[in-house]
Amino acid sequence: MANRKSRSWHLTGFGIDHLILGEAPLAEPGNRELLVRVRAVSLNHRDKLILDGSLSPALSFPYTPASDAAGEVVSTGPGVRRFRTGDRVTAHAVTDWVDGEGPPLLHEKMLSAGLPGVLGEYLVVHEDAAVPAPKSLTDVEAATLPIAALTAWSALFETARVMPGETVLVQGTGGVALFALQFAAAAGLRPILTSSSDEKLARGRELGAWQVINYRTTPDWDEAALGMTGGGGVDYVLELAGGENLPKSVNALAVGGRLSLIGILAGVESPLPTVAITRKRIVLQGIAMGHRKAFERMNRAIEATSLRPVVDAIYPFEKAPGAFERLAKGPFGKVVISLA
């Protein structure tokens, strides 16, 4: 592939108008590296925050966005043992987190953070940072897994280790939320889904929600959740909003309940209801994605349960800015850019 060019999108400044399509010489894989022909890229809420300049205000330009990609191995460097040409793979966003507690700073070796992003035609990645794509999923579906699905999986099964019959409250209908809803339903849990849209809540029921709450028409949604559980409270909350939402989540929890703090949709700072947390003996755990071994376990579960990711919209590579605009509007599930 000598002298070939690879197109990629990159930011030259903050804002959608600074997302530019360019090209550069195609890189060759080094020792234990894979050259992957990218077939699909999935967007996450963090990509919008970066584009807006609110998550990484000191970002250096040019910057290639997006962390989630699926594609085909087209070339391997010396020493590669885990994959061969023709294999379908997904990239693991935190490239040096294979197992265990992970590195102290996840962003240093993270795609589209300390490392360039994946929104291009080709990607060079170390073989330890790649995961076989589930055979049951298309490239578009597989591209949705690295951050959203893995975060939901890690919160439920790697950290909280929920049990069948427990009640789980899931906030919103973005990527992490819908994966959590589907995983919870498949595992025999009782998911309660919150949203401001009755239409989205109806679709959530179709995906396995046990109960739903419209937090716009029911502002005291925490009290509603308590009522749904006979006053005992929910066993587990996936906190995807943050900000002023956190005290309500704590109020909705049962004694000894667990809360995974994941999202910052409602703000990057949250008031901590210390008295309620101590009286209820709440376990609060921050969640940031997961390691590669968990990714592999998750993929086996996806195939065993025939789970299909919820894709809100697909945009062609040449119209990638439209995908970011769709992301800003609050999609139901994942927004994907296709390079097929």
QUIZIQUI-V186250 format. One record per helix or strand. SS is the DSSP state (@ for helix, = for strand). FROM is the first residue (numbers start at 0). LEN is the number of residues. If there is no record, write none. Layout:
BEGIN
SS&FROM&LEN + SS&FROM&LEN
END
This chain:
BEGIN
=&4&7 + @&15&3 + =&18&7 + =&32&10 + @&44&8 + =&62&1 + =&67&9 + =&87&4 + =&93&1 + @&105&4 + =&109&2 + =&114&1 + =&119&1 + =&121&5 + @&126&3 + =&129&3 + @&138&4 + @&144&15 + =&166&5 + @&174&12 + =&189&6 + @&197&9 + =&210&4 + @&220&8 + =&233&6 + =&241&1 + @&242&10 + =&252&9 + =&266&1 + @&273&7 + =&282&4 + @&291&14 + =&310&6 + @&316&12 + =&333&5
END
